[in-house]
Amino acid sequence: MSKKILILGITVLLLGGLIFWFFQESSKPLPGIKQADMGRKHVTSLASSSADLATSGDHYGEWTRAGVYEIPLDDGNLIHSMEHGYVIISYQCGVQSEESREATESAEIAQCDELKNQLAKIYEKKGKRKLIIVPRPQMNTKITLYAWNYLFKLDQFDEEKIAQFIDAHRDQGPERTNE
């Protein structure tokens, strides 16, 4: 009889611990800053882009596919990608065009190239799925991560924080797709 009570006691303790852990994990806030939901209407034109990409709102009918891009992309397509659960990682390092590369010191160019390589490595590590790396020259931070209704700004590369944001927000858009 005492053996059954011991087993029952251990089972109750383990189950209680598991429930407590699950509650603690599920009540943690998601990484990033929650943004107001601005809807998700398809439109044929949008106002000019601002420093930060909107995390919801009017957007085009076509979305941008996963990839590492060398030139800025249209906000209307990027917002649609977030609606599908994509995470957008935008960077700004001041060296975007060939003209600005000529006027920029080689140390700054090397730093920019290093940042692009670091972001491309995250893209590879995270499986190239529903991730977009894209320059955004008008941003006021070095790196900003966007997901549906969330953004997270970083002044420097931080692989752990970027990975946490991706893990928390990828596939969490209101329109779940298998891409």
C-alpha positions as a Markdown table, in Angstrom:
| # | Residue | x | y | z |
|---|---|---|---|---|
| 1 | Met | 0.0 | 0.0 | 0.0 |
| 2 | Ser | 2.8 | 2.5 | 0.9 |
| 3 | Lys | 4.4 | 1.9 | -2.5 |
| 4 | Lys | 1.2 | 2.9 | -4.3 |
| 5 | Ile | 1.0 | 6.1 | -2.2 |
| 6 | Leu | 4.6 | 6.9 | -2.9 |
| 7 | Ile | 4.1 | 6.5 | -6.7 |
| 8 | Leu | 0.8 | 8.5 | -6.5 |
| 9 | Gly | 2.6 | 11.3 | -4.6 |
| 10 | Ile | 5.5 | 11.5 | -7.0 |
| 11 | Thr | 3.0 | 11.5 | -10.0 |
| 12 | Val | 1.0 | 14.4 | -8.4 |
| 13 | Leu | 4.2 | 16.4 | -7.7 |
| 14 | Leu | 5.5 | 15.9 | -11.3 |
| 15 | Leu | 2.1 | 16.8 | -12.8 |
| 16 | Gly | 1.9 | 19.8 | -10.5 |
| 17 | Gly | 5.4 | 20.9 | -11.5 |
| 18 | Leu | 4.6 | 20.5 | -15.2 |
| 19 | Ile | 1.4 | 22.5 | -14.9 |
| 20 | Phe | 3.3 | 25.3 | -13.0 |
| 21 | Trp | 6.1 | 25.3 | -15.6 |
| 22 | Phe | 3.5 | 25.5 | -18.5 |
| 23 | Phe | 1.7 | 28.3 | -16.8 |
| 24 | Gln | 4.9 | 30.3 | -16.3 |
| 25 | Glu | 6.0 | 29.8 | -19.9 |
| 26 | Ser | 2.6 | 30.6 | -21.4 |
| 27 | Ser | 2.3 | 33.8 | -19.4 |
| 28 | Lys | 5.6 | 35.3 | -20.5 |
| 29 | Pro | 5.1 | 38.4 | -22.7 |
| 30 | Leu | 6.0 | 37.9 | -26.3 |
| 31 | Pro | 9.2 | 39.6 | -27.4 |
| 32 | Gly | 8.8 | 43.0 | -29.1 |
| 33 | Ile | 6.4 | 45.9 | -28.8 |
| 34 | Lys | 2.7 | 45.2 | -29.5 |
| 35 | Gln | 1.3 | 47.5 | -32.1 |
| 36 | Ala | -2.3 | 48.4 | -32.8 |
| 37 | Asp | -4.1 | 46.2 | -35.4 |
| 38 | Met | -4.8 | 48.5 | -38.4 |
| 39 | Gly | -6.8 | 45.9 | -40.3 |
| 40 | Arg | -5.8 | 43.9 | -43.4 |
| 41 | Lys | -7.6 | 45.3 | -46.5 |
| 42 | His | -6.1 | 44.7 | -49.9 |
| 43 | Val | -5.6 | 47.9 | -51.9 |
| 44 | Thr | -4.0 | 48.9 | -55.2 |
| 45 | Ser | -1.9 | 51.9 | -53.8 |
| 46 | Leu | -0.4 | 53.0 | -50.5 |
| 47 | Ala | 1.0 | 56.2 | -49.2 |
| 48 | Ser | 4.8 | 56.6 | -49.2 |
| 49 | Ser | 6.6 | 54.5 | -46.7 |
| 50 | Ser | 7.8 | 55.8 | -43.3 |
| 51 | Ala | 10.8 | 55.1 | -41.1 |
| 52 | Asp | 9.2 | 52.0 | -39.7 |
| 53 | Leu | 7.2 | 49.4 | -41.7 |
| 54 | Ala | 3.6 | 49.1 | -40.5 |
| 55 | Thr | 2.9 | 45.8 | -38.7 |
| 56 | Ser | -0.6 | 45.5 | -40.1 |
| 57 | Gly | -3.0 | 47.5 | -42.3 |
| 58 | Asp | -3.8 | 48.1 | -45.9 |
| 59 | His | -1.5 | 46.1 | -48.3 |
| 60 | Tyr | -1.2 | 44.8 | -51.8 |
| 61 | Gly | -2.7 | 41.5 | -53.0 |
| 62 | Glu | 0.8 | 40.0 | -53.7 |
| 63 | Trp | 3.3 | 39.2 | -50.9 |
| 64 | Thr | 7.1 | 39.0 | -50.8 |
| 65 | Arg | 8.5 | 35.4 | -50.6 |
| 66 | Ala | 11.2 | 34.4 | -48.1 |
| 67 | Gly | 14.7 | 35.6 | -49.0 |
| 68 | Val | 17.6 | 37.8 | -48.3 |
| 69 | Tyr | 17.2 | 40.9 | -50.4 |
| 70 | Glu | 19.8 | 43.5 | -51.4 |
| 71 | Ile | 17.4 | 46.4 | -52.2 |
| 72 | Pro | 14.5 | 47.9 | -50.3 |
| 73 | Leu | 11.1 | 46.3 | -51.1 |
| 74 | Asp | 7.6 | 47.8 | -51.2 |
| 75 | Asp | 5.8 | 48.0 | -47.8 |
| 76 | Gly | 2.5 | 46.8 | -49.3 |
| 77 | Asn | 4.0 | 43.5 | -50.2 |
| 78 | Leu | 5.9 | 43.1 | -46.9 |
| 79 | Ile | 2.8 | 43.8 | -44.9 |
| 80 | His | 1.0 | 41.0 | -46.8 |
| 81 | Ser | 3.9 | 38.7 | -46.0 |
| 82 | Met | 3.4 | 39.4 | -42.3 |
| 83 | Glu | -0.3 | 38.7 | -42.6 |
| 84 | His | 0.9 | 35.2 | -43.7 |
| 85 | Gly | 3.0 | 34.8 | -40.6 |
| 86 | Tyr | 6.4 | 36.0 | -42.0 |
| 87 | Val | 9.0 | 37.8 | -39.9 |
| 88 | Ile | 10.7 | 40.7 | -41.6 |
| 89 | Ile | 14.2 | 41.7 | -40.5 |
| 90 | Ser | 15.1 | 45.1 | -41.8 |
| 91 | Tyr | 18.5 | 46.7 | -41.4 |
| 92 | Gln | 20.0 | 50.1 | -41.9 |
| 93 | Cys | 23.7 | 50.6 | -42.0 |
| 94 | Gly | 24.1 | 53.8 | -44.0 |
| 95 | Val | 25.7 | 52.0 | -47.0 |
| 96 | Gln | 22.9 | 51.1 | -49.5 |
| 97 | Ser | 23.7 | 52.4 | -52.9 |
| 98 | Glu | 26.9 | 52.3 | -55.0 |
| 99 | Glu | 27.1 | 56.1 | -54.8 |
| 100 | Ser | 27.0 | 56.1 | -51.0 |
| 101 | Arg | 29.5 | 53.2 | -51.0 |
| 102 | Glu | 32.0 | 55.4 | -52.8 |
| 103 | Ala | 31.6 | 58.2 | -50.3 |
| 104 | Thr | 31.8 | 55.9 | -47.2 |
| 105 | Glu | 34.9 | 54.9 | -45.5 |
| 106 | Ser | 36.0 | 51.3 | -45.9 |
| 107 | Ala | 35.5 | 50.5 | -42.2 |
| 108 | Glu | 31.8 | 51.5 | -42.4 |
| 109 | Ile | 31.4 | 49.3 | -45.5 |
| 110 | Ala | 33.0 | 46.4 | -43.8 |
| 111 | Gln | 30.7 | 46.8 | -40.8 |
| 112 | Cys | 27.7 | 46.9 | -43.1 |
| 113 | Asp | 28.8 | 43.8 | -45.0 |
| 114 | Glu | 29.4 | 42.0 | -41.6 |
| 115 | Leu | 25.8 | 42.9 | -40.5 |
| 116 | Lys | 24.4 | 41.6 | -43.7 |
| 117 | Asn | 26.4 | 38.4 | -43.3 |
| 118 | Gln | 25.2 | 37.9 | -39.7 |
| 119 | Leu | 21.6 | 38.4 | -40.8 |
| 120 | Ala | 22.0 | 36.0 | -43.7 |
| 121 | Lys | 23.4 | 33.4 | -41.3 |
| 122 | Ile | 20.3 | 33.7 | -39.1 |
| 123 | Tyr | 18.2 | 33.2 | -42.2 |
| 124 | Glu | 20.1 | 30.0 | -43.0 |
| 125 | Lys | 20.0 | 28.7 | -39.4 |
| 126 | Lys | 16.2 | 29.3 | -39.0 |
| 127 | Gly | 15.4 | 27.3 | -42.1 |
| 128 | Lys | 14.8 | 30.0 | -44.8 |
| 129 | Arg | 11.0 | 29.7 | -44.1 |
| 130 | Lys | 8.8 | 32.8 | -43.7 |
| 131 | Leu | 11.8 | 35.0 | -43.1 |
| 132 | Ile | 12.7 | 38.2 | -45.1 |
| 133 | Ile | 15.9 | 40.1 | -44.7 |
| 134 | Val | 15.7 | 43.5 | -46.4 |
| 135 | Pro | 17.4 | 46.9 | -46.2 |
| 136 | Arg | 15.4 | 49.8 | -45.0 |
| 137 | Pro | 17.6 | 53.0 | -45.4 |
| 138 | Gln | 15.1 | 55.4 | -43.7 |
| 139 | Met | 15.0 | 53.5 | -40.3 |
| 140 | Asn | 16.4 | 55.2 | -37.2 |
| 141 | Thr | 17.8 | 51.9 | -35.8 |
| 142 | Lys | 20.3 | 49.4 | -37.1 |
| 143 | Ile | 17.9 | 46.5 | -37.0 |
| 144 | Thr | 14.2 | 46.3 | -36.7 |
| 145 | Leu | 12.2 | 43.0 | -36.6 |
| 146 | Tyr | 8.6 | 43.1 | -37.7 |
| 147 | Ala | 5.7 | 40.5 | -37.4 |
| 148 | Trp | 2.0 | 41.0 | -37.5 |
| 149 | Asn | 1.2 | 43.6 | -34.8 |
| 150 | Tyr | 4.7 | 43.4 | -33.3 |
| 151 | Leu | 8.0 | 45.2 | -33.8 |
| 152 | Phe | 11.4 | 45.0 | -32.0 |
| 153 | Lys | 14.2 | 47.5 | -32.5 |
| 154 | Leu | 17.9 | 46.7 | -31.9 |
| 155 | Asp | 20.8 | 49.1 | -32.1 |
| 156 | Gln | 23.2 | 46.2 | -32.6 |
| 157 | Phe | 23.2 | 42.6 | -33.8 |
| 158 | Asp | 22.0 | 40.2 | -31.1 |
| 159 | Glu | 21.5 | 36.7 | -32.4 |
| 160 | Glu | 19.7 | 35.4 | -29.3 |
| 161 | Lys | 17.1 | 38.2 | -29.3 |
| 162 | Ile | 16.5 | 37.9 | -33.0 |
| 163 | Ala | 16.0 | 34.1 | -32.7 |
| 164 | Gln | 13.6 | 34.6 | -29.8 |
| 165 | Phe | 11.5 | 37.1 | -31.9 |
| 166 | Ile | 11.4 | 34.7 | -34.9 |
| 167 | Asp | 10.5 | 31.7 | -32.7 |
| 168 | Ala | 7.7 | 33.7 | -31.0 |
| 169 | His | 6.1 | 35.3 | -34.1 |
| 170 | Arg | 6.8 | 33.2 | -37.2 |
| 171 | Asp | 3.5 | 31.6 | -38.4 |
| 172 | Gln | 1.4 | 33.8 | -36.1 |
| 173 | Gly | -0.2 | 36.1 | -38.7 |
| 174 | Pro | -3.9 | 36.1 | -39.0 |
| 175 | Glu | -3.8 | 34.3 | -42.4 |
| 176 | Arg | -2.0 | 31.0 | -41.8 |
| 177 | Thr | -0.5 | 29.6 | -45.0 |
| 178 | Asn | 1.8 | 26.7 | -45.9 |
| 179 | Glu | 4.6 | 28.3 | -47.7 |
